[in-house]
Amino acid sequence: MLRAFSRLTFGLSAILLSVSSAAAEPVTVKSCNRDVVFDAPPQRAVSNDVNLTEMMLALKLQDRMVGYTGVSGWKTLDEKLRAGIEELPELSPKYPSKEVLLGVDADFYFAGWNYGMKVGGDVTPESLDPFGIKVYELTESCIHIMKKNKASMEDMYADLRNLGAIFDVRERAESLVTGYQAELAAFASKLSAKAEPVRVFVYDSGEDQVFTSGRYGIPTAMIEAAGGRNIVDDVEANWVKIGWEAVVERNPEVIVIVNYGQVTAEQKRAFMMSNPAFKDIDAVRNDRFVTLEYVEATPGPRNIGAIKRLGAAFHPEMF
């Protein structure tokens, strides 16, 4: 009996050891053009910007975070986001310095190019690596340092899955992605196959020139999923300044305004409606404007609901 109990105890120990060893195995994820190896899930993570922070919250990773950066310098926290991070401090109102991240003993930084990091800047994957801070880069932003395919919703799904692998919550990530895919498939079934894509322009900011989203920005993928076509989807950038002449020439039927910063969405609309240079644009003539909050127009969980609102605005006859 004692010998049998010993064998049972040994067997359980072996199983627990096996499980522990499996959990401790390194995880490798692709981050832009790098393979990043994680020996264990991060415990002191920092995210930059509202949309990246919401990805962390969607995966219920608040307890693995020591703070966030890059929000109040440009934007305000809405109730949904504030409720999710009320226990976490904002470490920097804009892009953090290396000292900010070192000051909280961060072991992980979720950011992107022009989403918390700049090419050649002080905070990059290479500059943080000697301090043991691993970086995962937002997929949409990879166009700043490498070639990539046109934006698609798979970019956002890839980020969620990679975060799931990094933090050992793969099932949670896959469940989110599967749910988003099903939600969009149900929405797509309502769009008639014969629906002609409407011409859409994204107005982020600017008056002398306009800041908009091109081929590699997530709004292009969202607009297409909603039954439209981004009129500047041939511009090789994710977010970029262009001249207004191209907007007038390409004559959008709908204008999507991104709402954030000191100039409100209503002020942006008023600028376009009152400017004689825009009077012949179809969207202006017919007063067809749609407003997206910044967090909806950048990669993150709120893209799904935003796509459905865009679809209803593009093709009201179908909804």
C-alpha positions in Angstrom: 0.0 0.0 0.0 2.8 2.4 1.0 4.7 1.5 -2.2 1.6 2.2 -4.3 1.1 5.5 -2.6 4.8 6.4 -3.3 4.3 5.5 -6.9 1.2 7.7 -7.1 3.0 10.6 -5.4 5.9 10.3 -7.8 3.5 10.2 -10.7 1.7 13.3 -9.6 5.0 15.1 -9.0 6.2 14.1 -12.5 2.9 15.5 -14.0 3.2 18.8 -12.1 6.9 19.1 -13.1 5.9 18.5 -16.7 3.2 21.1 -16.6 5.5 23.6 -14.9 8.2 22.9 -17.5 5.8 23.4 -20.3 4.5 26.7 -18.9 8.1 27.9 -18.6 9.1 27.2 -22.2 10.0 30.4 -24.1 7.5 32.0 -26.5 8.6 33.6 -29.7 6.4 36.1 -31.5 6.9 38.1 -34.7 7.0 41.9 -34.0 7.4 43.8 -37.4 10.7 42.5 -38.7 11.9 41.0 -35.4 11.5 37.7 -33.6 11.0 38.5 -29.9 11.6 35.7 -27.4 9.8 35.8 -24.0 11.1 33.4 -21.4 8.1 34.1 -19.2 4.9 36.3 -19.4 5.6 40.0 -18.5 4.6 41.1 -15.1 5.3 44.9 -15.3 3.9 46.0 -18.6 3.3 49.5 -20.0 1.1 50.3 -23.0 1.1 53.5 -25.0 -2.1 55.3 -26.3 -5.7 54.6 -25.8 -6.2 51.9 -28.5 -3.2 49.8 -27.5 -4.3 50.1 -23.8 -7.8 48.9 -24.7 -6.3 45.8 -26.3 -4.6 45.0 -23.0 -7.9 45.6 -21.2 -9.8 43.4 -23.6 -7.4 40.6 -22.7 -7.9 41.4 -19.0 -4.2 42.1 -18.4 -4.6 45.0 -16.0 -2.9 43.0 -13.2 0.2 42.6 -15.4 0.5 46.4 -16.0 2.2 49.1 -14.0 0.8 52.0 -16.0 0.1 53.5 -19.4 1.4 56.5 -21.4 0.5 58.8 -24.3 -3.1 59.7 -23.6 -3.9 63.0 -21.8 -1.3 64.9 -23.9 -3.7 64.6 -26.8 -6.9 62.9 -25.8 -9.3 62.4 -22.9 -10.2 59.1 -21.3 -13.9 58.2 -21.9 -15.8 56.4 -19.2 -15.2 52.9 -20.6 -11.4 53.2 -20.7 -11.3 55.1 -17.4 -13.2 52.3 -15.6 -10.7 49.8 -16.9 -7.5 51.5 -15.8 -8.7 53.4 -12.7 -6.0 51.6 -10.6 -3.2 52.4 -13.0 -1.2 55.6 -13.3 -0.5 57.5 -16.5 3.3 57.6 -16.5 3.6 60.2 -19.2 1.0 62.4 -21.0 2.8 61.9 -24.3 5.5 59.6 -25.5 7.5 58.2 -22.5 11.2 58.7 -22.1 13.5 55.7 -21.4 13.8 57.0 -17.8 10.0 56.9 -17.4 10.0 53.2 -18.3 13.0 52.4 -16.2 11.5 54.3 -13.3 8.7 51.8 -12.9 10.9 48.8 -13.6 8.9 47.9 -16.7 9.6 44.6 -18.3 7.4 45.1 -21.4 6.3 48.0 -23.6 3.4 47.7 -26.0 3.8 50.6 -28.5 4.2 51.3 -32.2 6.0 53.5 -34.6 4.3 57.0 -34.1 2.4 55.3 -31.4 4.9 55.8 -28.6 8.1 55.4 -30.5 9.8 57.3 -33.3 12.3 55.9 -35.8 15.7 57.0 -34.5 14.3 58.2 -31.2 15.4 57.6 -27.7 12.8 54.8 -27.0 13.0 51.9 -29.5 13.2 48.1 -29.2 17.0 48.3 -29.5 17.5 51.1 -26.9 15.3 49.3 -24.3 16.7 45.8 -24.9 19.8 46.3 -22.7 17.5 47.1 -19.8 15.5 43.9 -20.1 12.4 45.7 -21.5 10.8 43.7 -24.3 8.9 45.6 -26.9 6.0 44.4 -29.0 5.2 46.7 -32.0 1.7 47.5 -33.2 1.3 45.7 -36.5 -0.3 48.7 -38.3 2.8 50.8 -37.5 5.3 48.4 -39.1 5.0 50.2 -42.4 7.4 52.8 -40.9 10.3 50.3 -40.8 9.4 47.6 -43.4 7.2 46.6 -46.3 3.9 45.1 -45.4 0.6 44.3 -47.0 -2.4 46.7 -47.3 -4.2 47.2 -44.0 -6.7 44.5 -43.0 -8.6 43.6 -39.9 -6.1 40.7 -39.6 -3.5 43.3 -38.4 -5.6 43.9 -35.3 -6.3 40.2 -34.8 -2.6 39.4 -35.1 -1.8 41.9 -32.3 -4.4 40.3 -30.0 -3.1 36.8 -30.8 0.5 37.8 -30.2 -0.4 39.5 -26.9 -2.2 36.3 -26.0 0.9 34.3 -26.6 3.2 36.7 -24.8 1.0 36.8 -21.7 0.0 33.1 -21.9 -3.7 33.9 -22.4 -4.0 32.4 -25.9 -7.5 31.0 -25.4 -8.7 34.4 -24.2 -7.2 36.1 -27.3 -8.6 33.5 -29.7 -12.0 33.8 -28.2 -12.0 37.5 -28.7 -10.8 37.2 -32.3 -13.4 34.5 -33.1 -16.1 36.7 -31.6 -15.0 39.7 -33.6 -14.9 37.7 -36.8 -18.4 36.3 -36.3 -19.7 39.8 -35.5 -18.3 41.2 -38.8 -19.5 38.1 -40.8 -23.0 38.7 -39.5 -22.8 42.4 -40.4 -21.3 41.6 -43.9 -24.3 39.3 -44.6 -26.6 42.4 -44.4 -24.6 44.2 -47.1 -25.9 43.4 -50.5 -23.4 41.9 -52.9 -24.5 44.5 -55.4 -23.8 47.4 -53.2 -21.4 49.8 -54.9 -18.6 50.9 -52.6 -19.0 54.5 -51.7 -16.1 56.9 -52.0 -14.8 57.8 -48.5 -12.3 60.2 -47.2 -10.8 60.2 -43.6 -10.4 63.7 -42.1 -8.1 63.5 -39.1 -6.9 67.0 -38.7 -5.4 70.0 -40.4 -6.5 73.0 -42.6 -3.6 74.1 -44.8 -2.9 70.4 -45.4 -5.0 67.5 -44.2 -3.8 64.6 -42.1 -5.5 61.4 -43.3 -5.1 57.6 -43.5 -3.7 55.9 -46.5 -3.3 52.3 -47.8 -1.7 50.9 -44.6 -3.9 52.6 -42.0 -6.6 50.6 -40.3 -9.4 53.0 -41.5 -8.8 51.6 -45.0 -9.7 48.1 -43.8 -12.6 49.4 -41.8 -14.0 51.4 -44.7 -13.8 48.4 -47.0 -15.5 46.1 -44.4 -18.3 48.7 -44.2 -18.9 48.8 -47.9 -16.7 51.8 -48.9 -13.4 52.6 -50.6 -10.8 54.9 -49.1 -10.2 57.5 -51.9 -6.5 57.7 -50.9 -5.9 53.9 -50.5 -3.1 54.3 -53.2 -1.1 56.5 -50.8 1.8 54.4 -49.4 1.4 55.3 -45.7 -0.7 54.5 -42.7 -1.2 58.1 -41.6 0.0 61.0 -43.8 -0.4 64.7 -44.8 -1.7 65.4 -48.3 -2.9 68.4 -50.2 -6.6 69.3 -50.3 -6.5 69.3 -54.1 -6.5 65.5 -54.2 -9.5 65.4 -52.0 -11.5 67.8 -54.2 -10.4 65.9 -57.3 -11.4 62.5 -56.0 -14.7 63.8 -54.7 -15.7 61.6 -51.7 -19.3 60.8 -51.1 -18.8 60.4 -47.3 -16.2 62.1 -45.0 -15.2 60.3 -41.8 -14.0 62.8 -39.2 -11.7 61.5 -36.5 -12.6 63.3 -33.2 -9.8 64.1 -30.8 -7.6 67.0 -29.8 -8.4 70.7 -29.4 -10.3 71.0 -32.7 -13.6 69.2 -32.3 -15.4 67.1 -34.9 -18.1 69.7 -35.3 -15.4 72.4 -36.0 -13.8 70.2 -38.6 -17.2 69.7 -40.3 -17.9 73.4 -40.1 -14.5 74.2 -41.8 -15.4 72.0 -44.7 -19.0 73.1 -45.0 -18.1 76.8 -45.0 -15.0 76.6 -47.3 -15.9 77.5 -51.0 -13.1 75.3 -52.2 -15.1 72.2 -51.0 -18.6 73.2 -52.2 -18.6 70.8 -55.1 -17.5 67.7 -53.1 -20.5 65.3 -52.9 -20.0 64.7 -49.2 -20.2 68.4 -48.5 -23.1 69.1 -50.9 -25.1 66.3 -49.2 -23.8 66.9 -45.7 -22.7 63.3 -45.3 -20.2 63.2 -42.4 -19.6 60.4 -39.9 -17.6 60.9 -36.7 -15.3 58.3 -35.2 -13.5 58.8 -31.9 -9.8 58.4 -32.1 -9.9 55.1 -30.3 -12.4 53.8 -32.9 -10.2 54.9 -35.9 -7.0 53.3 -34.6 -6.3 49.6 -34.3 -8.2 48.1 -31.3 -11.4 46.4 -30.1 -13.6 49.3 -30.9 -13.0 48.9 -34.6 -15.8 46.3 -34.8 -18.6 48.6 -33.6 -17.2 51.4 -35.7 -17.4 49.3 -38.8 -21.1 48.7 -38.2 -21.8 52.4 -37.7 -19.8 53.2 -40.9 -21.8 50.6 -42.9 -25.1 52.1 -41.7 -23.9 55.6 -42.8 -22.5 54.4 -46.2 -25.6 52.3 -47.1 -28.5 53.5 -45.0 -30.9 51.8 -47.3 -29.7 48.4 -46.1 -29.9 49.0 -42.4 
